[in-house]
Amino acid sequence: MRLGLKQIGGVVAASATLFTGSGVVASTAAADDRRENRVLVVMVDFQDRAHVGPAAVKADFAAKYFGAENSLKSYYDRVSSGKTAYVPAVPEKVIGPFKLPMKGAGCNAGEIKMKTLELLEAKGLKRGEDYDSLSMASPRIGCSWSGLGSIGGPYTWIQAPNAFANLGVVVHEFGHNLGYPHQPGIVCQDGRLTDCVNGRGGKSPMGGGGGTRVGLTATQLIHSGWLTAAEHQRVTSSGTFTLRSLYGKQGGLRALEVPFGEDKLVLEYRRPEGGLDEGLDGVYAYRVTKQKYAGALQLRVGTNDGDGAITRFTDTAHKLKVSVTAKDAAGARVEISMNGEAPPTDTAAAPPVEPVTAAPPAHPSELKDDAPVTHEDHEPPADDTTDDAGTTTADSGMPGSTPDDASHAADTGTEGAERLAVTGGDATTLVLSTAGAALLLLLGTFLGLAGRRRRARR
């Protein structure tokens, strides 16, 4: 659906977006809350490489993007509780293949995008009018990446070796479109949480392994405005709190925010619920700096082993003690001691936190192609489904676990270049944030709305 100026203002004011307690079973979102994203999936060929078996590729991509289960659509419908709907922009769901007047060798993502946009405009398909997001499906062209995604933007590039798309890569790249960077972690020593080193990644498709078998983190849900104020509470004094499972059916508190100097910690409780969070069972902590919930780092205490679930830690610098005293299907009991004060034994309620990061900042059709984006974190390469010879190595439809502490080189690109996050292969491109990103995105939103209204009056 299209948002009016009044509704956009409500988003900017961070007034009210919902993530209900129904968990992964998507609730029926109110019309004003549900945001449809019309995705145009285009198969592209090159002068030196073409899709093998294009009919099979087209069928596979249609299922991976828009199928009722195990798809881009079903994954984000579940984690957003029906607030975000990825729908096909055209009745045939996937179009092409179209041969671009260029070679695939060299993996020039910017040129692929421009040539594809030119081809689509020649066919009468314009972004913002006929579709919101553009996903380009190419044959394997020897790139070091399995997928690319513009962070906070409307473009994704997916390689389709052996006629199959990797669902985990697709979900990951659209996570970048939603503004999520790669999500690593940090390892801190007990009692010295300011003395930390890089470690394993967070519990989401954006890092740390697990693919679509895990949901998004509480901090990513906060960034996207998918938690209500009642589900996101901030601790102001010592207390005992009950965290509900992030994707469980019980209503109540799902993200507990704890002051941590100039930063904050966000606690969540994760356990298997409705096909998500496979293998998780514990309370996980994330460190948030400068209100950047999307790029929060998973906090591991004392060791980089295991999955990083916390049971207790003490930070002497901030006079903070956190203890998980019990957990079961009903929730996790968490005791917070601040400033040396012992928490009361009775379960406490903390002040609710209104959504603070106006997310999504704009409908994809309203984003400028050169809108500044944020990308500050590393991520291990996602699994690919074939090797360079085209031999299938894993074909589960989603990435499995990968080495969590892999390192990658930084590549900020050139002025005006496409700002991308690279998934898979041998490298990850890091894109640095630019000042005023949110302001420019907001400006693009109003300019886009105003332009459409002027055209409507003609």
C-alpha atoms as one frame of an Amber mdcrd trajectory, in Angstrom:
protein
   0.000   0.000   0.000   1.007   3.651  -0.313   1.506   5.804   2.784   0.148
   9.337   2.855   1.958  12.358   4.251   0.140  12.064   7.541   1.142   8.411
   7.873   4.758   9.129   6.930   4.809  11.827   9.596   3.617   9.258  12.089
   6.478   6.978  11.132   9.016   9.781  11.442   7.628  10.622  14.871   8.115
   6.946  15.758   4.669   6.821  17.212   3.280   3.344  16.759   4.202   0.249
  14.802   3.210  -3.158  16.047   4.683  -6.573  16.597   2.040  -8.642  18.316
   2.517 -11.434  20.833   1.295 -14.053  18.379   4.884 -14.904  17.482   5.714
 -16.413  14.137   2.031 -16.977  13.336   1.384 -13.752  11.460  -1.475 -11.747
  12.894  -3.839  -9.828  10.664  -2.189  -6.431  10.438  -4.341  -3.328  10.275
  -4.483  -1.795   6.816  -2.504   1.245   7.928   0.265  -0.948   9.397   0.803
  -3.404   6.565   3.371  -2.339   3.989   3.462  -4.066   0.624   6.681  -4.193
  -1.350   6.214  -5.047  -5.016   9.294  -7.031  -6.009  10.266  -7.328  -9.658
  12.487 -10.397 -10.148  14.346 -10.225 -13.468  16.488 -12.995 -14.954  19.444
 -11.496 -16.803  21.843 -13.159 -19.250  25.167 -11.813 -20.538  27.125 -11.945
 -23.754  29.480 -14.492 -22.212  27.102 -16.399 -19.888  23.448 -17.408 -19.917
  21.044 -19.275 -17.645  20.958 -23.031 -18.205  17.397 -24.309 -18.096  15.701
 -20.904 -17.742  12.249 -22.410 -17.156  13.516 -24.262 -14.075  15.282 -21.126
 -12.818  12.107 -19.083 -13.232  10.013 -21.638 -11.338  12.560 -21.901  -8.526
  12.855 -18.139  -8.067   9.081 -17.704  -8.079   8.811 -20.266  -5.275  11.781
 -18.925  -3.263  10.505 -15.351  -3.414   6.732 -15.693  -3.228   5.833 -19.230
  -2.156   3.427 -19.830   0.727   6.203 -21.516   2.741  10.003 -21.447   2.735
  10.176 -18.179   0.842  11.193 -14.554   1.186   7.523 -13.681   1.535   6.740
 -16.247   4.253   9.892 -15.476   6.270   9.301 -11.730   6.576   5.572 -12.218
   7.026   6.382 -14.300  10.101   9.107 -12.178  11.676   7.194  -8.924  11.081
   3.903 -10.429  12.254   2.278  -9.459   8.988   3.616  -5.910   8.864   5.716
  -6.411   5.732   4.470  -8.218   2.633   6.701  -8.996  -0.340   4.450  -9.461
  -3.355   5.207 -10.016  -7.055   5.164  -6.866  -9.134   3.939  -8.713 -12.237
   1.472 -11.597 -12.673   4.171 -13.967 -13.969   6.217 -13.282 -10.778   9.585
 -13.628 -12.574  10.406 -12.189 -16.004  13.190 -12.870 -18.492  15.762 -13.994
 -19.184  16.872 -10.841 -20.995  20.336 -10.575 -22.502  22.190  -7.481 -21.350
  24.636  -5.771 -23.758  27.622  -6.527 -21.540  29.791  -9.347 -20.277  29.230
 -10.889 -16.878  32.952 -11.324 -16.297  34.120  -8.584 -13.996  30.968  -8.724
 -11.878  30.199  -5.034 -12.318  27.088  -4.729 -10.144  26.558  -1.061 -10.978
  26.605  -1.678 -14.718  24.325  -4.706 -14.345  21.837  -2.515 -12.494  21.971
   0.334 -15.009  21.635  -1.956 -18.046  18.726  -3.775 -16.378  16.962  -0.507
 -15.535  17.391   0.702 -19.122  15.971  -2.541 -20.457  12.995  -2.397 -18.089
  12.213   1.225 -18.942  12.281   0.306 -22.629   9.618  -2.258 -21.803   7.566
   0.341 -19.947   8.437  -0.788 -16.400   9.500   2.034 -14.073  10.547   1.743
 -10.438   8.101   3.489  -8.125   5.286   3.217 -10.634   5.322  -0.464 -11.602
   7.529  -1.987  -8.899   9.259  -1.045  -5.641  12.270  -3.367  -5.386  14.373
  -4.844  -8.172  16.056  -8.239  -7.779  18.417  -9.310 -10.558  18.954 -13.056
 -10.991  22.072 -13.942 -12.925  23.703 -17.232 -13.879  26.957 -18.024 -12.145
  29.427 -15.537 -13.605  32.492 -16.261 -11.478  31.984 -13.517  -8.892  33.381
 -13.810  -5.366  29.875 -13.240  -3.991  26.675 -15.249  -3.859  24.528 -12.151
  -3.477  24.612  -8.386  -3.120  22.217  -5.988  -1.449  22.033  -2.195  -1.317
  21.696  -1.246   2.339  18.573   0.782   2.869  17.961   0.669  -0.876  15.791
  -1.261  -3.349  18.300  -3.447  -5.237  19.508  -7.027  -4.857  21.739  -9.189
  -7.058  21.489 -12.972  -6.729  23.566 -15.601  -8.532  21.614 -18.722  -9.516
  24.056 -21.579 -10.089  22.508 -24.879 -11.231  19.092 -23.211 -11.638  18.558
 -22.726  -7.903  18.392 -19.697  -5.627  19.730 -19.918  -2.092  16.841 -18.819
   0.134  19.161 -17.788   2.952  21.056 -15.461   0.606  17.815 -13.943  -0.711
  16.479 -13.280   2.807  19.872 -11.867   3.824  20.074  -9.428   0.909  16.554
  -8.141   1.515  17.613  -7.680   5.152  20.202  -5.245   3.816  17.425  -3.455
   1.921  15.644  -3.061   5.277  18.744  -1.351   6.666  20.402  -4.237   8.522
  24.194  -4.436   8.215  26.129  -7.634   8.669  25.898  -8.612  12.326  29.033
  -9.794  14.095  29.586 -10.152  17.818  31.947  -9.135  20.572  33.511 -11.164
  23.374  34.011  -9.430  26.712  35.573 -10.627  29.939  33.313 -10.939  32.966
  33.594  -7.790  35.051  35.280  -5.888  32.231  32.653  -5.397  29.545  34.539
  -2.418  28.191  37.479  -4.723  27.341  36.114  -6.607  24.348  37.342  -8.193
  21.124  35.630  -9.209  17.899  33.828 -12.534  18.102  31.072 -14.647  16.654
  28.006 -13.126  15.081  24.438 -12.534  16.118  21.408 -14.779  15.924  19.825
 -13.820  12.627  20.234 -14.382   8.876  22.489 -11.300   8.909  25.339 -13.102
  10.653  26.430 -16.012  12.808  24.994 -18.829  10.694  21.572 -20.398  10.855
  20.101 -18.888   7.700  16.318 -18.805   7.678  16.144 -21.367  10.482  16.494
 -18.474  12.909  14.458 -15.294  13.242  15.680 -11.731  13.417  17.088 -10.385
  16.674  15.085  -8.170  19.011  17.287  -5.230  18.011  16.492  -5.750  14.329
  12.783  -5.929  15.146  13.123  -2.671  17.096  14.878  -1.028  14.147  12.064
  -2.063  11.818   9.342  -0.909  14.194   7.985  -4.445  14.633   7.879  -4.408
  18.455   5.242  -2.451  20.327   6.172  -0.092  23.136   4.757  -2.613  25.624
   7.014  -5.356  24.230  10.111  -3.159  24.434  10.831  -1.847  27.934  13.707
   0.091  29.459  15.046  -0.689  32.938  15.303   2.348  35.213  16.042   0.617
  38.528  16.902  -2.808  39.928  14.199  -5.378  39.327  13.200  -8.893  38.330
  11.673  -9.244  34.873  10.039 -11.984  32.810  11.078 -12.084  29.162   8.717
 -13.895  26.834  10.097 -15.934  23.949  10.730 -13.536  21.077   8.584 -15.540
  18.660   6.324 -17.272  21.161   2.557 -16.989  21.431   2.446 -15.355  24.868
   2.011 -11.615  25.021   4.286  -9.458  27.122   7.863  -8.223  27.342  10.167
  -9.357  24.541  13.059  -6.867  24.582  14.528  -5.536  27.827  16.757  -2.495
  27.440  19.377  -1.827  30.121  21.373   1.438  30.347  25.095   0.845  29.821
  26.955   4.135  30.074  26.437   6.001  26.808  25.351   2.724  25.204  22.669
   0.215  26.120  22.213  -3.522  26.314  19.148  -5.237  24.879  18.191  -8.647
  26.255  15.989 -11.166  24.412  14.801 -14.708  25.102  15.013 -17.132  22.161
  13.786 -20.712  21.900  12.360 -22.801  19.031   8.933 -21.451  18.116   6.871
 -22.185  15.018   9.766 -23.184  12.789  12.098 -20.367  13.855  15.099 -20.210
  16.212  16.062 -23.812  15.701  18.764 -24.790  18.198  18.411 -21.664  20.346
  17.403 -21.766  24.006  18.538 -18.911  26.168  18.798 -15.216  26.871  21.008
 -13.284  24.470  22.451  -9.793  24.938  23.229  -7.134  22.338  25.201  -3.928
  22.716  23.631  -0.900  21.014  25.596   2.289  20.386  24.159   5.656  19.373
  20.628   4.306  18.882  21.844   2.038  16.054  19.681  -0.958  16.844  20.111
  -2.433  13.352  23.864  -2.858  13.874  23.809  -4.089  17.480  26.551  -6.557
  18.412  25.819  -9.828  20.153  27.603  -9.817  23.506  29.386 -12.975  24.619
  30.803 -13.007  28.094  34.067 -14.695  29.068  34.407 -17.061  26.095  33.662
 -17.303  22.405  32.482 -20.905  22.733  28.881 -22.102  22.512  26.023 -20.050
  21.132  26.586 -17.066  23.417  23.532 -17.393  25.664  24.184 -15.567  28.929
  23.430 -16.775  32.457  25.059 -13.992  34.455  27.604 -11.240  34.189  28.819
  -8.314  36.254  30.180  -5.090  34.852  32.079  -3.257  37.563  32.530  -0.046
  35.565  28.772   0.515  35.305  27.796  -1.223  38.581  25.560  -3.587  36.644
  24.730  -7.216  37.353  22.519  -9.391  35.149  21.395 -12.907  36.149  19.104
 -15.374  34.366  17.615 -17.382  37.202  15.088 -19.562  35.341  13.724 -20.245
  31.865  11.020 -22.467  30.390   8.304 -22.346  27.754   6.543 -19.549  29.657
   9.553 -17.222  29.652  12.925 -16.382  31.179  13.315 -14.769  34.606  15.995
 -12.081  34.590  17.310 -10.215  37.626  18.866  -6.781  37.038  20.938  -5.074
  39.719  21.842  -1.440  39.075  24.130   0.785  41.153  24.735  -2.031  43.631
  21.059  -2.296  44.624  19.683  -5.822  45.005  16.624  -6.503  42.805  13.290
  -7.248  44.488  12.069 -10.818  44.142   8.691  -9.868  42.690   8.447  -9.506
  38.927   8.700  -5.870  37.949   7.490  -3.843  34.992   9.703  -1.286  33.309
   8.653   1.822  31.398   7.693   1.045  27.796   9.887   2.360  25.012   8.189
   3.959  22.043   9.761   3.004  18.693  12.688   5.376  18.281  14.113   4.712
  14.849  11.334   5.483  12.348  11.721   2.233  10.461  11.149   1.482   7.708
  12.279   5.076   6.939  10.596   5.129   3.548   8.820   2.895   1.101  11.371
   1.402  -1.331   9.738   3.243  -4.237  10.480   6.542  -2.465  14.202   5.934
  -1.944  16.717   7.709  -4.117  19.160   5.502  -5.992  22.021   7.358  -4.309
  20.465   7.579  -0.843  23.122   7.332   1.880  23.106   3.990   3.625  24.609
   2.505   6.749  26.955  -0.450   6.858  29.424  -0.859   9.655  29.790  -4.548
  10.451  31.383  -7.730   9.177  29.710 -11.022   8.394  30.948 -14.523   7.571
  30.394 -15.586   3.975  27.059 -17.272   3.357  27.099 -20.816   2.039  26.892
 -21.239  -1.698  25.240 -24.153  -3.442  27.896 -24.843  -6.063  31.606 -24.646
  -6.567  33.297 -22.949  -9.511  32.910 -26.086 -11.610  29.146 -26.059 -11.067
  29.131 -29.085  -8.768  26.446 -29.001  -6.124  27.966 -28.917  -2.637  24.890
 -28.117  -0.562  21.384 -27.615  -1.791  19.171 -27.218   1.247  17.801 -23.924
   0.025  19.379 -21.985   2.881  22.868 -21.387   4.203  24.025 -23.532   7.056
  26.505 -22.587   9.751  29.699 -20.967   8.573  32.871 -19.976  10.421  31.671
 -17.195  12.699  34.936 -15.369  13.116  35.954 -15.030   9.487  37.548 -11.708
   8.639  37.026  -9.637   5.518  38.699  -6.732   3.843  37.155  -3.284   3.756
  36.224  -1.673   0.451  34.513   1.699   0.686  34.283   2.114  -3.081  34.385
   5.417  -4.927  32.270   8.518  -4.713  28.856   7.848  -6.202  29.468   4.108
  -6.495  26.754   1.620  -5.587  26.745   1.079  -1.814  26.523  -2.664  -1.434
  26.904  -5.454   1.051  28.571  -8.542  -0.359  27.435 -12.003   0.676  29.371
 -15.180   0.099  32.607 -15.981  -1.671  35.929 -14.606  -0.535  35.229 -11.021
   0.459  32.778  -8.707   2.131  32.517  -5.091   1.059  32.138  -2.657   3.924
  30.200   0.534   3.263  30.581   3.384   5.716  27.678   5.491   6.868  27.438
   9.096   5.751  26.215  12.006   7.806  22.609  12.939   7.462  21.450   9.580
   6.069  18.135   9.620   7.876  17.472  13.225   6.879  18.129  12.541   3.209
  15.969   9.425   3.260  13.173  11.475   4.804  13.647  14.216   2.218  13.494
  11.612  -0.545  10.253  10.308   0.944   8.503  13.704   0.870   9.893  14.621
  -2.554   8.670  11.307  -3.944   5.208  11.811  -2.451   5.006  15.389  -3.630
   6.065  14.379  -7.142   3.421  11.702  -7.379   0.760  14.130  -6.157   1.796
  16.714  -8.757   1.583  14.091 -11.492  -1.823  13.038 -10.220  -3.146  16.601
 -10.519  -2.044  16.969 -14.132
